[in-house]
Amino acid sequence: MIEITDFGMLIKEARKQKGYTQRQLAKKLGIDFTYLSKLENSRPDYAPKEELIRKLAEYLNLDEEELIFLAGRIPSQDEDLIKQHYQNMPLLFRRMRENPEFAAKIFQQAQQDS
């Protein structure tokens, strides 16, 4: 898998690796190629919907949920969990930002449990 942490760069590189032109991939996705170009260059007029991100992941052989998060979205199945714990979320994210070691421990534990 490609190790890029920018949504646009990731889909651009994955598209090239698959041998698709922007027009070919846009046609498969049912979108205008100019919108795909804007996504790849991190200049979209509007954020991609989850359905489009999932299609991109499918055609480009990328992890759907990772791509959704990288696009700055939250997978729909996770929204209820976040809403249930909405009061604790700011504290959790603040602690993770302020203490990278704490964040690393949480992510390490999550990887071990999966």
URTA-V295427 format. One line per field, one symbol per residue. ss: DSSP state (H for helix, E for strand, C for the rest). phi: phi as a letter, one per 40 degrees, with the letter a starting at -180 (. if undefined). Layout:
# URTA-V295427
ss: ???
phi: ???
This chain:
# URTA-V295427
ss: CCCCCCHHHHHHHHHHHHCCCHHHHHHHHCCCHHHHHHHHCCCCCCCCCHHHHHHHHHHHCCCHHHHHHHCCCCCHHHHHHHHHCHHHHHHHHHHHHHCHHHHHHHHHHHHHHC
phi: .cbbbbdcccccccccccgccccccdcccgbcccccccccbfbccacccddccccddccbfbcdcccccccgbbddccccccccbdcccdcdccccccbdcccccccccccccc
